[in-house]
Amino acid sequence: MILEGVRRADGSPVDVVTSGAGPGLVLVHGARSSGDYVRLAERLAARFTVHRYDREAAGRGGERYVVADDVALLGAVLTRTGARLVLGHGLGGLVALLATAGLLERSIDRVAVYDAVLPIDGSVPEEALEQAARALATNSPDLALAHLDRHLRTSSLQTVAGRSERVQRLLGGVLARTEWGRSTAARLPQVLAETRAGLQFDGPADVYAGLPVRALLLTGERSPAHFGAAALAMAEAVPTATALVAGGCGHDSLLRAARRCVGPIETFLGGETLF
């Protein structure tokens, strides 16, 4: 449904899809659109009332994207839905944590993030992102996909910087035929613009030291190491945060609602003790 009284910074309305029953939970998506999180929402709907929405209107391509606008939008969604739990993935994890740390009124009881884009002391590998941006600018979406996959490691193809451009293009062509590649290709400009905007928040982990609520920083065992390193650095600096690793899981395991990935999140957001 269109959420009455809630608008994005560009004035476009926000369509929120709600399912399930129980405590209200807002899902903040990452590089994929909210429609790609149906399986996860169905799994969580057994214990929570799940609200999901698209952070940016489709087709805008990341033009004039500002993270603060995304944080404000999450605050508005929380207010209108009455939800007090948040789950963020990828850049959505950064949005969720910034909202938790900075909302003027305490609107969140617990926040969980999975493979959050946490720019802590240069933790996010900018080189792969810049290479993807250059490839996209030269009309080479296959090569851009290969570089982005190196940043997120969404596939098992193990694309690496040392491989030739020809090999990278071949790998990108294979990626373009995968579910992830098809869904991501059309969103590449938006994904890159959003991630670049997130890098503006790079700084020491202790900037989150005053986080007012319990936070779960979950990362995948098979996800790129920078996700786990940033989560661990933040957990060491923030008394209310705990970092955990989901065994056998990769960056996109959350979308597939993998048990070892979703289980700790359900337990934590349900108010139970994990640690």
C-alpha positions in Angstrom: 0.0 0.0 0.0 1.0 3.6 -0.5 2.1 4.9 2.9 0.0 8.0 3.5 2.0 11.1 4.5 5.4 9.5 3.6 7.4 10.8 0.6 10.9 10.4 -0.6 13.1 13.5 -0.9 12.1 13.7 -4.6 8.5 13.8 -3.7 7.6 10.3 -4.9 5.2 8.2 -2.8 6.4 5.1 -0.9 4.7 1.8 -1.5 5.1 -0.5 1.6 4.4 -4.2 1.4 3.4 -5.7 4.7 3.1 -9.4 5.7 2.9 -11.5 8.8 1.9 -11.0 12.4 3.8 -10.0 15.5 6.2 -7.2 16.4 6.7 -4.7 13.6 9.9 -5.1 11.6 11.1 -2.8 8.8 13.4 -4.4 6.2 15.9 -2.1 4.6 17.2 -3.6 1.3 20.7 -3.4 -0.1 21.8 -3.6 -3.8 18.7 -5.5 -4.8 15.2 -4.1 -4.8 12.7 -4.9 -2.0 10.9 -7.2 -4.4 13.9 -9.6 -4.3 13.4 -10.1 -0.5 10.1 -11.9 -0.8 11.5 -15.2 0.4 13.2 -13.5 3.4 10.0 -11.6 4.3 7.9 -14.8 4.1 10.3 -16.5 6.5 10.3 -13.6 9.0 6.5 -13.2 8.7 6.1 -16.3 10.9 7.3 -14.2 13.9 7.1 -10.5 12.8 4.9 -8.1 10.9 7.4 -7.3 8.1 7.3 -4.0 6.2 9.5 -3.7 3.1 9.8 -0.8 0.7 12.2 0.5 -2.0 14.6 3.1 -0.7 14.7 4.9 -4.0 12.1 5.2 -6.7 12.7 2.8 -9.6 14.6 4.2 -12.6 16.3 7.2 -10.9 19.7 5.6 -11.3 21.0 7.0 -8.0 20.8 10.6 -9.3 21.4 13.1 -6.4 21.3 10.2 -3.9 21.9 11.3 -0.3 22.2 8.9 2.6 20.6 11.3 5.0 17.5 11.3 2.9 17.4 7.5 3.2 17.8 7.7 7.0 14.9 10.3 7.2 12.8 8.0 5.0 13.4 5.1 7.3 12.4 7.2 10.2 9.1 8.2 8.5 8.3 4.5 7.7 9.0 3.5 11.3 6.7 6.3 12.5 3.9 5.5 10.2 4.0 1.7 10.7 4.7 1.8 14.4 7.4 -0.8 13.9 10.3 -0.7 16.4 12.7 -3.4 14.9 14.9 -2.9 11.9 16.9 -5.3 9.6 19.3 -3.9 7.1 21.3 -5.6 4.3 24.3 -4.1 2.5 24.0 -0.3 2.2 20.6 -0.7 4.0 22.6 -1.9 7.0 24.4 1.5 7.0 21.2 3.3 6.7 19.7 1.3 9.6 22.7 1.9 11.9 22.8 5.7 11.1 19.1 5.9 11.8 19.4 4.1 15.1 22.3 6.3 16.1 20.8 9.6 15.0 17.0 9.7 15.1 15.9 12.5 17.3 13.3 10.4 19.0 14.0 6.9 20.1 12.1 4.9 17.4 14.1 1.6 17.4 14.3 -1.1 20.0 16.8 -3.4 18.3 18.6 -3.3 15.0 20.2 -6.2 13.0 22.3 -5.9 9.9 23.8 -8.4 7.6 27.0 -7.7 5.6 26.4 -4.0 6.2 28.4 -1.5 4.2 30.3 0.0 7.1 33.0 2.4 6.0 35.3 2.2 9.0 38.9 3.5 8.5 38.9 2.6 4.8 37.3 -0.8 5.2 35.2 -0.6 2.0 37.3 -1.5 -1.1 36.9 1.6 -3.2 39.1 0.3 -6.1 36.6 -2.4 -7.2 33.8 0.2 -7.0 35.7 2.7 -9.1 36.6 0.1 -11.7 33.0 -0.9 -11.9 32.0 2.8 -12.4 34.6 3.2 -15.1 33.4 0.1 -16.9 29.8 1.3 -16.7 30.8 4.7 -18.1 32.3 3.0 -21.1 29.2 1.0 -21.7 30.7 -2.3 -20.4 28.0 -3.6 -18.0 29.5 -7.1 -18.1 32.8 -5.9 -16.9 31.1 -3.6 -14.3 29.3 -6.7 -13.0 32.5 -8.6 -12.6 34.1 -5.8 -10.6 31.0 -5.4 -8.4 31.0 -9.1 -7.8 34.6 -8.8 -6.6 33.3 -6.3 -4.0 30.3 -8.3 -2.9 31.4 -11.9 -3.9 27.8 -12.8 -4.8 28.9 -15.7 -7.0 31.2 -18.6 -6.7 33.3 -17.5 -9.8 35.9 -15.9 -7.6 36.6 -12.9 -9.8 39.9 -11.4 -8.8 41.8 -8.2 -9.6 44.8 -10.0 -11.2 42.8 -11.5 -14.0 42.9 -9.9 -17.4 40.2 -7.6 -18.7 39.2 -10.3 -21.2 38.7 -12.9 -18.5 36.8 -10.3 -16.4 34.5 -9.7 -19.3 33.9 -13.4 -19.8 33.1 -13.8 -16.1 30.9 -10.7 -16.3 29.0 -12.3 -19.2 28.4 -15.4 -17.1 27.3 -13.3 -14.2 24.9 -11.4 -16.4 23.0 -14.6 -17.0 22.6 -15.4 -13.4 19.7 -14.3 -11.2 21.9 -11.9 -9.4 23.3 -10.5 -12.6 19.9 -9.9 -14.3 18.5 -8.2 -11.2 21.6 -6.1 -10.6 22.5 -5.0 -14.1 19.6 -2.6 -14.4 20.4 -1.1 -11.0 24.2 -0.7 -11.4 24.2 3.1 -11.6 22.0 3.3 -8.5 24.1 0.7 -6.6 27.4 2.5 -7.4 26.0 6.0 -6.6 24.6 4.8 -3.3 27.8 3.0 -2.2 29.9 6.1 -3.2 27.6 8.2 -1.0 28.0 5.8 1.9 31.8 6.2 1.7 31.4 9.8 2.9 30.7 8.3 6.3 34.1 6.7 6.5 35.7 7.2 9.9 36.7 5.5 13.2 34.4 2.9 14.7 34.0 4.8 17.9 31.7 7.3 16.1 29.0 4.7 16.8 30.0 4.3 20.5 26.8 6.0 21.7 24.5 3.6 19.8 21.5 3.6 22.2 20.1 0.1 21.5 21.3 -3.5 21.1 22.7 -4.2 17.6 23.6 -7.5 15.9 26.3 -7.2 13.2 26.0 -10.4 11.3 28.3 -11.3 8.4 28.6 -14.3 6.1 31.5 -16.7 6.4 31.8 -16.7 2.6 31.3 -13.0 2.2 34.2 -10.7 1.4 36.5 -10.2 4.5 35.9 -6.5 4.6 32.3 -7.0 5.9 33.5 -9.0 8.8 36.5 -6.8 9.6 34.3 -3.7 9.8 31.7 -5.4 11.9 34.3 -6.7 14.3 35.9 -3.2 14.6 32.5 -1.7 15.3 31.6 -4.3 17.9 34.9 -3.7 19.7 34.1 0.0 19.9 30.4 -0.1 20.7 29.2 -1.6 24.0 25.7 -2.4 22.6 26.9 -4.1 19.4 27.9 -7.7 18.9 29.5 -9.2 15.7 28.6 -12.8 14.7 29.5 -14.9 11.6 26.9 -17.0 9.8 28.7 -20.2 8.9 28.6 -21.2 5.2 26.7 -18.1 4.2 27.6 -15.5 1.5 26.4 -12.0 0.8 23.2 -13.0 -0.9 22.3 -15.8 1.6 20.0 -13.4 3.4 17.8 -13.1 0.2 17.6 -16.9 0.0 16.5 -16.9 3.7 19.3 -19.4 4.5 18.6 -21.0 7.9 22.1 -20.3 9.4 21.8 -16.7 8.2 18.2 -15.9 9.2 18.1 -17.9 12.5 20.3 -15.6 14.6 18.4 -12.6 13.2 15.0 -14.1 14.2 16.3 -14.9 17.7 17.9 -11.5 18.3 15.0 -9.4 17.0 12.6 -11.6 18.9 14.3 -10.4 22.1 16.0 -13.7 23.0 19.6 -14.0 24.2 22.1 -15.0 21.5 25.3 -14.4 23.5 
